[in-house]
Amino acid sequence: MSSAVSFFTDLPLRPAKAALAFGPTLVVAPHPDDETLGCGGLIALLRQAAVPVWVVLVSDGTMSHPGSQRFPAAARQALREAELRTALARLGVADTALTCLRLPDGRVSSQDTAAIERLRQLLLATRPVTVLTPWRRDPHPDHRATTALVQHALAQLPTTPRVLEYVVWAWERAAPADLPQLDEMQGWRLDIHSVLNQKQHALAAHASQLPGGPIDDDPTGFYLAPSMLAHFAQPFETYLEPLSPAEA
């Protein structure tokens, strides 16, 4: 077992009802599928309780299969956004609660001023109690840039919501330096066993990212490996909460 897996699976487990303390929640996802992988169970629990959830998709998702001829970039973008909308519907999130920034996949810039402003305006319009972003050192540049964009937007607000960071690629790819340090984060797991089947149903909507998906003409295309998917078939999700200076 890797050090990352040991770290994340040894965190204390909180009951499903702990999700209700999050209140209205904004989930920011770098790519279509990150919202379901990282926090699909939480989203389902919140929507079961009729708690508002909004989702922001940051990238256009087109670099998963860049060599496809049958699905050129515009078609890949449309397919992946359609998959995302289906996944969100299965989690209970209305289509009107989705915002797509469509930044270039693989080249999301943490300094994109237009994206920061759109995030700021959305935060002011929705006023979430909690914001979820990828773990700040998740081993994918778009994930790190996404969290930085959110941090820039939050810094411009008069009051800051609670911020939680969810784990995607750190399960598989985290180096020791990528893992949370005791003085920066409080980590814990959320029990999602009651909605695990719903999460898996939502994940199945992202068919282009799964083996046997519809984009079958790019031998170098990306698919979620079974070993990666196994982390998200567990009856819990992992969240990391930044410590305030007084707590550190």
C-alpha positions as CSV (number, residue, x, y, z in Angstrom):
1,M,0.0,0.0,0.0
2,S,1.4,3.4,-1.0
3,S,2.0,6.1,1.6
4,A,-0.8,8.2,0.0
5,V,-3.3,5.4,0.2
6,S,-2.3,4.7,3.8
7,F,-2.6,8.4,4.7
8,F,-6.1,8.9,3.1
9,T,-7.6,5.6,4.4
10,D,-6.4,6.1,8.0
11,L,-8.1,9.5,8.4
12,P,-11.1,9.6,10.9
13,L,-14.5,8.7,9.5
14,R,-17.4,11.1,9.9
15,P,-21.0,10.0,9.5
16,A,-23.1,10.9,6.4
17,K,-25.1,13.4,8.4
18,A,-22.0,15.5,8.8
19,A,-22.6,16.5,5.2
20,L,-25.5,18.6,6.3
21,A,-23.2,21.0,8.1
22,F,-21.8,22.1,4.7
23,G,-24.9,24.0,3.8
24,P,-25.3,25.3,0.2
25,T,-22.2,24.1,-1.6
26,L,-20.2,25.1,-4.7
27,V,-18.1,22.4,-6.3
28,V,-15.3,23.4,-8.6
29,A,-14.1,20.6,-11.0
30,P,-11.1,20.9,-13.3
31,H,-12.5,18.3,-15.8
32,P,-15.8,16.5,-16.3
33,D,-15.7,13.5,-13.9
34,D,-13.7,15.1,-11.2
35,E,-16.9,16.3,-9.5
36,T,-18.2,12.7,-9.3
37,L,-14.8,11.1,-8.5
38,G,-13.9,13.5,-5.7
39,C,-17.2,14.3,-4.1
40,G,-20.1,12.6,-5.9
41,G,-21.2,11.0,-2.6
42,L,-21.3,14.3,-0.8
43,I,-23.2,15.9,-3.7
44,A,-25.8,13.1,-3.5
45,L,-26.2,13.4,0.2
46,L,-26.7,17.2,0.0
47,R,-29.3,16.9,-2.8
48,Q,-31.1,14.2,-0.9
49,A,-31.5,16.8,1.9
50,A,-32.6,19.4,-0.7
51,V,-29.4,21.5,0.0
52,P,-28.5,23.6,-3.0
53,V,-25.4,22.5,-5.0
54,W,-23.7,24.4,-7.8
55,V,-21.0,23.0,-10.0
56,V,-18.3,24.8,-12.0
57,L,-16.5,23.0,-14.8
58,V,-13.2,24.8,-15.4
59,S,-11.6,23.1,-18.5
60,D,-13.1,22.1,-21.8
61,G,-12.1,18.5,-21.3
62,T,-10.8,18.1,-24.9
63,M,-7.3,16.6,-24.1
64,S,-8.6,13.2,-23.0
65,H,-8.4,11.8,-26.6
66,P,-6.5,14.4,-28.7
67,G,-5.8,12.0,-31.5
68,S,-9.4,11.1,-32.2
69,Q,-10.6,11.8,-35.8
70,R,-14.2,10.8,-35.3
71,F,-14.4,13.2,-32.3
72,P,-12.5,16.4,-33.1
73,A,-12.0,18.9,-30.3
74,A,-15.5,20.5,-30.5
75,A,-17.2,17.1,-30.5
76,R,-15.1,16.0,-27.6
77,Q,-16.0,19.1,-25.6
78,A,-19.7,18.6,-26.4
79,L,-19.6,14.9,-25.5
80,R,-17.9,15.4,-22.2
81,E,-20.2,18.3,-21.2
82,A,-23.2,16.1,-22.0
83,E,-21.7,13.3,-19.9
84,L,-21.3,15.8,-17.1
85,R,-24.8,17.0,-17.3
86,T,-26.1,13.4,-17.1
87,A,-23.8,12.6,-14.2
88,L,-25.1,15.7,-12.3
89,A,-28.7,14.8,-13.0
90,R,-28.0,11.3,-11.5
91,L,-26.7,13.0,-8.4
92,G,-29.7,15.3,-8.2
93,V,-28.1,18.6,-9.5
94,A,-30.2,20.7,-11.9
95,D,-28.8,21.5,-15.3
96,T,-29.2,25.2,-14.4
97,A,-26.7,24.8,-11.5
98,L,-23.8,24.1,-13.9
99,T,-21.4,26.8,-15.1
100,C,-18.8,25.9,-17.8
101,L,-15.7,28.1,-18.0
102,R,-14.2,26.1,-20.9
103,L,-10.5,26.9,-20.3
104,P,-8.0,24.9,-22.4
105,D,-7.7,21.4,-21.0
106,G,-4.1,20.7,-19.9
107,R,-3.3,24.4,-20.0
108,V,-5.5,25.9,-17.2
109,S,-3.7,29.0,-16.0
110,S,-3.9,30.0,-12.3
111,Q,-3.6,33.6,-13.4
112,D,-6.6,33.7,-15.8
113,T,-8.1,37.0,-14.8
114,A,-11.4,36.4,-16.7
115,A,-11.9,33.1,-15.0
116,I,-11.2,34.6,-11.6
117,E,-13.7,37.3,-12.3
118,R,-16.4,34.8,-13.4
119,L,-15.7,32.7,-10.3
120,R,-16.0,35.9,-8.1
121,Q,-19.3,36.8,-9.7
122,L,-20.7,33.3,-9.3
123,L,-19.6,33.2,-5.6
124,L,-21.3,36.6,-5.0
125,A,-24.5,35.4,-6.8
126,T,-24.8,32.0,-5.1
127,R,-23.2,32.8,-1.7
128,P,-22.3,29.2,-0.8
129,V,-21.6,28.3,2.7
130,T,-18.9,25.8,1.5
131,V,-16.7,25.7,-1.6
132,L,-15.0,22.5,-2.7
133,T,-11.8,22.5,-4.8
134,P,-9.2,19.9,-5.7
135,W,-6.5,19.2,-3.2
136,R,-4.0,22.0,-3.7
137,R,-1.1,19.6,-4.5
138,D,-3.1,17.1,-6.4
139,P,-0.7,15.8,-9.0
140,H,-2.2,17.3,-12.1
141,P,-1.4,20.9,-13.2
142,D,-5.0,21.7,-14.1
143,H,-6.1,20.6,-10.6
144,R,-3.5,22.8,-8.9
145,A,-4.4,25.7,-11.2
146,T,-8.1,25.3,-10.5
147,T,-7.6,25.6,-6.8
148,A,-5.4,28.6,-7.2
149,L,-8.1,30.3,-9.4
150,V,-10.6,29.7,-6.6
151,Q,-8.3,31.1,-4.0
152,H,-7.8,34.2,-6.0
153,A,-11.5,34.7,-6.4
154,L,-12.2,34.1,-2.7
155,A,-9.6,36.6,-1.8
156,Q,-11.7,39.3,-3.4
157,L,-14.9,38.5,-1.4
158,P,-15.9,40.5,1.6
159,T,-16.5,37.3,3.6
160,T,-15.0,33.9,2.8
161,P,-17.0,30.6,2.8
162,R,-15.7,27.4,4.3
163,V,-13.2,25.7,1.9
164,L,-12.7,22.0,1.6
165,E,-10.3,20.2,-0.8
166,Y,-11.1,16.8,-2.3
167,V,-8.6,14.2,-3.6
168,V,-8.4,12.8,-7.1
169,W,-5.0,12.0,-8.5
170,A,-3.2,12.1,-5.2
171,W,-4.5,8.6,-4.5
172,E,-2.3,7.2,-7.3
173,R,0.4,9.7,-8.1
174,A,1.2,11.7,-4.9
175,A,4.8,12.0,-4.0
176,P,5.5,12.3,-0.2
177,A,5.9,16.1,-0.7
178,D,2.4,16.2,-2.2
179,L,0.7,14.9,0.9
180,P,-0.9,17.2,3.5
181,Q,1.3,18.3,6.4
182,L,0.0,18.3,10.0
183,D,0.3,22.1,10.3
184,E,-1.7,22.9,7.2
185,M,-4.7,20.6,7.0
186,Q,-7.3,18.7,9.0
187,G,-8.2,15.6,7.1
188,W,-11.2,13.2,7.4
189,R,-13.4,10.8,5.5
190,L,-17.1,11.1,4.9
191,D,-19.3,8.0,5.1
192,I,-21.1,7.7,1.7
193,H,-22.1,4.0,1.8
194,S,-25.8,4.9,1.6
195,V,-25.3,6.8,-1.8
196,L,-22.4,4.7,-3.2
197,N,-24.5,3.1,-5.8
198,Q,-25.8,6.5,-6.9
199,K,-22.2,7.8,-7.2
200,Q,-21.2,4.8,-9.3
201,H,-24.3,5.4,-11.5
202,A,-23.2,9.0,-12.0
203,L,-19.6,7.9,-12.7
204,A,-20.9,5.5,-15.4
205,A,-22.3,8.6,-17.3
206,H,-18.7,9.6,-18.0
207,A,-18.4,6.8,-20.5
208,S,-15.7,8.5,-22.6
209,Q,-13.3,8.2,-19.7
210,L,-14.0,4.5,-19.0
211,P,-12.7,1.4,-20.8
212,G,-14.9,0.6,-23.8
213,G,-16.1,4.2,-24.1
214,P,-17.4,5.8,-27.3
215,I,-14.1,7.5,-28.3
216,D,-12.4,4.4,-29.7
217,D,-10.1,5.7,-32.4
218,D,-7.3,7.2,-30.4
219,P,-4.9,4.5,-29.1
220,T,-3.2,7.0,-26.9
221,G,-6.4,8.3,-25.4
222,F,-7.0,8.5,-21.7
223,Y,-9.1,6.1,-19.7
224,L,-9.5,5.7,-15.9
225,A,-7.7,2.5,-15.0
226,P,-9.4,-0.1,-12.8
227,S,-6.8,0.6,-10.1
228,M,-7.7,4.3,-10.1
229,L,-11.5,3.6,-10.2
230,A,-11.1,1.3,-7.2
231,H,-10.3,4.3,-4.9
232,F,-13.7,5.8,-5.8
233,A,-15.7,2.6,-5.3
234,Q,-15.0,2.8,-1.6
235,P,-17.8,3.7,0.8
236,F,-16.2,7.0,1.8
237,E,-14.7,10.2,0.4
238,T,-11.7,12.1,1.7
239,Y,-11.7,15.8,2.4
240,L,-9.0,18.1,3.6
241,E,-9.7,21.4,5.4
242,P,-7.1,24.1,5.7
243,L,-6.2,25.0,9.3
244,S,-6.5,28.6,10.3
245,P,-3.3,30.2,11.7
246,A,-4.7,29.9,15.2
247,E,-5.2,26.1,14.7
248,A,-1.9,25.4,13.0
